[in-house]
């Protein structure tokens, strides 16, 4: 078992820590939100006084943060961790950030003799809780082999997609597709409801037909269709609209960097921006369906 430093205990990081502790790792954690640290401690982790304090004896350092600026600040800021991480430790950033930032931080880590992976995740909060996440990894194969046993304590699938930054590119591709699919799934269900169809029956049909997707089966955007989906609890929890908006913005930046065209991705980004302006930024991204009008169970 490993001594792990874990920084960032949000909707994803907290359950990931719980699974690491359950697997027998010694995990020292830090988050700016005290209640998040308390929850992690209740799950078997040890509380650290600061991000720096998590590094004591660390063999592996894992971060799960909201955006590029947070990752840059944590590792390269005035009190950045890279100069303090114990020699030989492996660094794994599970945040979803700009590919260029992932490459920048990994290069700085390499200059200090540290191996670093970008390993953003897919699977949502349900996957984090169940330990069934997918890790999308960029970096050296040897670093991944070091990380694999720990990643497999938190997830079911581990994909090595290329060098540093490649994990972020692949994650943005996945989330761009997810954002588009969620929006059009909500649009299709709303169309059916407008014609008097039962949204649950319509969704069940789609889930075994060519319209099948994660949005029809796991995170259906219509209230009451799937009992445990965010839509059935007021769009609370899940993957926030503003996080999807961030990822679609990163996808747009990545597309501009190589001259790629993403017309549907850009359209989806605008939809989630409108949803944020409507006051739904903190709600699950499936709340984008509410832009089409009131939603109700069994309409």
C-alpha positions in Angstrom: 0.0 0.0 0.0 1.1 3.6 -0.7 1.4 6.8 1.2 -0.8 9.2 -0.9 -1.2 13.0 -0.8 -4.6 14.0 -2.2 -5.5 17.7 -2.8 -9.1 18.6 -3.9 -12.1 16.9 -2.3 -15.1 18.0 -4.4 -17.9 15.8 -5.7 -15.3 13.6 -7.4 -12.2 13.9 -5.2 -14.0 13.0 -2.0 -15.3 9.6 -3.2 -12.0 8.8 -4.8 -10.2 9.3 -1.5 -12.8 7.1 0.2 -12.0 4.3 -2.2 -8.3 4.7 -1.8 -8.7 4.5 2.0 -10.9 1.5 1.7 -8.2 -0.2 -0.4 -5.8 0.2 2.5 -3.7 3.2 1.3 -2.7 5.9 3.8 -4.1 9.1 2.4 -3.4 12.6 3.7 -5.9 15.1 2.3 -6.4 18.9 2.0 -9.2 21.0 0.7 -10.2 24.6 1.2 -13.6 23.5 2.4 -13.3 22.1 5.9 -16.5 20.0 5.7 -15.0 18.2 2.7 -11.9 17.3 4.7 -14.1 16.1 7.6 -16.0 13.8 5.2 -12.8 12.4 3.9 -11.5 11.8 7.5 -14.7 10.0 8.3 -14.0 7.7 5.3 -10.5 6.8 6.6 -8.2 9.6 5.4 -5.9 11.8 7.5 -6.4 15.6 7.5 -3.5 17.8 6.6 -3.1 21.5 7.6 -2.3 22.6 4.1 -1.6 21.3 0.6 2.1 21.4 1.5 1.4 19.3 4.7 0.0 16.5 2.6 3.4 15.8 1.2 4.9 14.4 4.3 6.2 10.9 3.3 4.2 11.0 0.1 5.0 8.4 -2.6 2.1 9.5 -4.8 0.6 13.0 -5.1 -2.9 13.2 -6.6 -4.8 16.5 -7.4 -8.4 16.9 -8.4 -9.0 20.6 -9.0 -11.6 22.7 -10.9 -9.5 24.5 -13.6 -6.1 25.2 -15.2 -5.4 28.2 -12.9 -5.8 26.1 -9.8 -3.5 23.4 -11.1 -0.9 26.0 -12.1 -1.1 27.7 -8.8 -0.8 24.4 -6.8 2.3 23.2 -8.5 4.0 26.3 -10.0 2.7 29.2 -7.8 4.7 31.1 -5.3 4.4 28.3 -2.8 4.1 25.6 -5.5 4.4 22.0 -4.6 6.8 20.8 -7.3 9.8 22.1 -5.4 8.6 20.4 -2.2 7.5 17.0 -3.4 9.7 14.2 -2.1 12.2 12.9 -4.7 11.0 9.9 -6.5 7.3 10.6 -5.9 4.8 10.2 -8.7 2.5 13.1 -9.5 -1.0 12.4 -10.9 -3.3 15.3 -11.8 -6.9 14.1 -12.3 -8.3 17.6 -13.0 -9.7 18.5 -16.4 -7.6 21.4 -17.7 -6.1 22.8 -20.9 -3.8 20.4 -22.6 -1.1 23.1 -22.9 -1.2 23.6 -19.1 -0.9 19.9 -18.5 2.2 19.8 -20.7 3.6 22.9 -18.9 3.3 21.4 -15.4 4.6 18.0 -16.6 7.6 19.7 -18.1 8.3 21.5 -14.9 7.9 18.3 -12.9 10.3 16.5 -15.3 12.9 19.3 -14.8 12.8 18.5 -11.1 13.2 14.8 -11.8 9.6 13.9 -11.1 7.3 11.8 -13.2 3.8 13.3 -13.8 0.7 12.0 -15.5 -2.4 13.9 -16.6 -5.2 11.5 -15.8 -8.6 13.2 -16.0 -11.6 10.9 -15.3 -14.9 10.0 -16.8 -17.8 8.4 -15.1 -19.4 11.1 -13.0 -20.1 11.2 -9.3 -21.8 7.8 -9.5 -18.6 6.3 -10.9 -16.5 8.0 -8.3 -18.6 6.6 -5.5 -18.7 3.1 -7.0 -15.0 3.1 -7.9 -15.8 2.5 -11.6 -14.2 5.6 -13.1 -12.4 5.7 -16.4 -8.9 7.2 -16.3 -7.7 8.9 -19.5 -4.0 9.1 -19.1 -1.2 11.1 -20.8 2.4 10.7 -19.9 5.2 8.2 -19.9 4.3 4.4 -20.0 6.6 3.7 -17.1 4.8 6.3 -14.9 1.5 4.8 -15.8 2.6 1.3 -14.7 3.6 2.9 -11.3 0.2 4.5 -11.1 -2.0 1.7 -12.4 -2.5 -0.2 -9.1 -3.7 3.0 -7.4 -5.8 4.1 -10.3 -7.5 0.7 -10.3 -8.5 1.2 -6.7 -10.6 4.1 -8.0 -11.7 3.0 -11.4 -12.5 0.2 -13.7 -10.8 1.4 -16.9 -7.4 2.9 -17.6 -6.6 4.2 -21.1 -3.1 5.4 -22.0 -3.8 7.8 -24.9 -0.3 9.3 -25.5 2.3 11.7 -24.1 1.8 14.5 -21.6 -1.4 16.5 -22.4 -3.0 13.7 -24.4 -5.2 12.7 -21.5 -6.6 16.2 -21.5 -7.2 16.2 -25.2 -9.1 12.9 -25.1 -11.1 14.0 -22.1 -12.2 17.1 -23.9 -13.2 15.1 -26.9 -15.3 12.9 -24.7 -17.0 15.7 -22.8 -17.7 17.6 -26.0 -19.6 14.6 -27.3 -21.4 14.2 -23.9 -22.4 17.9 -23.9 -23.9 17.7 -27.4 -25.6 14.4 -26.7 -27.2 15.6 -23.4 -28.5 18.7 -25.1 -30.1 16.9 -28.0 -31.5 14.1 -25.8 -33.3 16.7 -23.7 -34.5 18.4 -26.9 -35.8 15.1 -28.2 -37.7 14.2 -25.0 -39.1 17.7 -24.8 -40.4 17.3 -28.4 -42.1 14.0 -27.4 -43.6 15.5 -24.3 -45.0 18.4 -26.3 -46.9 15.8 -28.4 -48.3 14.2 -25.2 -45.8 11.3 -24.9 -44.8 9.9 -21.5 -41.1 10.9 -21.0 -40.3 7.7 -19.2 -41.7 5.4 -21.9 -40.1 7.5 -24.6 -36.7 7.3 -22.8 -37.0 3.6 -22.3 -37.7 3.1 -26.0 -34.7 5.3 -26.9 -32.5 3.4 -24.4 -32.9 0.3 -26.5 -32.9 1.9 -29.9 -30.5 3.9 -32.0 -30.9 7.0 -29.7 -29.3 5.1 -26.9 -26.7 6.9 -24.8 -25.5 7.6 -21.3 -28.0 10.5 -21.2 -31.0 8.1 -21.8 -29.8 5.4 -19.5 -27.9 6.9 -16.6 -28.3 10.7 -16.4 -31.7 11.3 -18.1 -32.4 15.0 -18.2 -36.1 14.7 -17.6 -37.4 14.6 -13.9 -38.9 11.4 -12.7 -37.5 9.2 -15.6 -34.6 7.8 -13.6 -35.0 7.9 -9.8 -31.4 8.6 -8.8 -30.5 11.0 -11.7 -29.8 14.6 -10.8 -32.9 15.6 -12.8 -35.1 13.7 -10.3 -33.7 15.7 -7.4 -33.9 19.2 -8.7 -30.8 18.8 -10.8 -28.7 18.8 -7.7 -25.3 17.0 -7.5 -23.8 15.4 -10.6 -21.6 17.3 -13.0 -22.2 21.1 -12.8 -23.3 23.0 -15.8 -20.5 25.5 -15.4 -18.0 22.6 -15.4 -19.4 21.4 -18.7 -19.2 25.0 -20.0 -15.6 25.1 -18.9 -14.8 21.9 -20.7 -16.5 23.0 -23.9 -14.5 26.2 -23.8 -11.3 24.2 -23.4 -12.4 22.1 -26.4 -13.0 25.2 -28.4 -9.5 26.5 -27.5 -8.0 23.1 -28.4 -9.8 23.2 -31.8 -8.5 26.7 -32.6 -5.0 25.6 -31.7 -5.0 23.0 -34.6 -7.5 24.7 -36.9 -10.2 22.0 -36.3 -13.9 22.7 -36.9 -16.3 21.8 -34.1 -19.6 23.4 -35.1 -21.8 21.3 -32.8 -19.4 21.7 -29.9 -19.5 25.5 -30.3 -23.3 25.4 -30.4 -23.4 23.2 -27.3 -21.1 25.6 -25.5 -23.5 28.5 -26.3 -26.4 26.5 -24.9 -24.6 25.8 -21.6 -23.6 29.4 -21.4 -27.2 30.4 -21.8 -28.1 27.9 -19.1 -25.5 29.5 -16.8 -26.9 33.0 -17.5 -30.3 31.6 -16.6 -29.0 30.9 -13.1 -28.4 27.2 -13.5 -24.6 27.2 -13.4 -24.3 25.2 -10.2 -26.9 22.7 -11.2 -26.2 19.4 -13.1 -25.5 20.0 -16.7 -28.6 18.0 -17.7 -30.6 21.1 -16.5 -29.8 22.5 -20.0 -33.2 20.9 -20.9 -35.0 23.6 -18.9 -34.0 26.1 -21.5 -36.8 24.5 -23.6 -39.5 25.3 -21.0 -40.9 23.8 -17.8 -40.1 20.1 -17.2 -42.4 17.9 -15.3 -42.6 14.2 -14.5 -45.2 12.2 -16.4 -46.2 15.0 -18.8 
